Amino acid sequence: MTLRSLALLAVAILLALAPVAAASHLKEQPRKHKVVYHLSEAGVDHARFVLRNIQNTITGVGGVANIELIELVVHGPALKTFVAWGMDREVKALLTELQGQGLALGACGNTMKQMNLTLEQLPKGTQHLPQGGVVRIMELAEQGYVYLRP
């Protein structure tokens, strides 16, 4: 055997003996996930991207039964995308579907004040975050939420 063959054999043996990381959403290791998504970038395309990421997360962990809580915190320029009267149809449809699966939508109180927005101008079910979007994200991180910012 050559030195290269021995090295490849050693790597193969180590990989075969290494414990396989089990996904925490499998039946053998049940776990409810807590996830916070952060959206501050303006634009319909980015909002669609983030909402699809949220759907992929729910699907990827085996469905809503494996999600304890999932929240999208929106602040800054991104909040304009969620003003109900001018909302993109696809964004609205994705958001409505995800809210039906338990997604909480939080709107930064500071951004709402700066843009002169009320909850009535945002999608049904939106939660006003008087402490601010970034503070909400910090609070959720302190509670063990996984932070995602696609």
Buried (B, 14 or more C-beta within 10 A) or exposed (E): EEEEEEEEEEEEEEEEEEEEEEEEBEEEEEEEBBBBBBBBBBEBEBBBBBBBBBBEBBEEBBEBEBBEBBBBBBBBBBBBBBEEEEBBEEBBEBBEEBBEBEBBBBBBBBBBEEBEBEEEBBBEEBBBBEEBBBBBBBEBEEEEBEEBEB
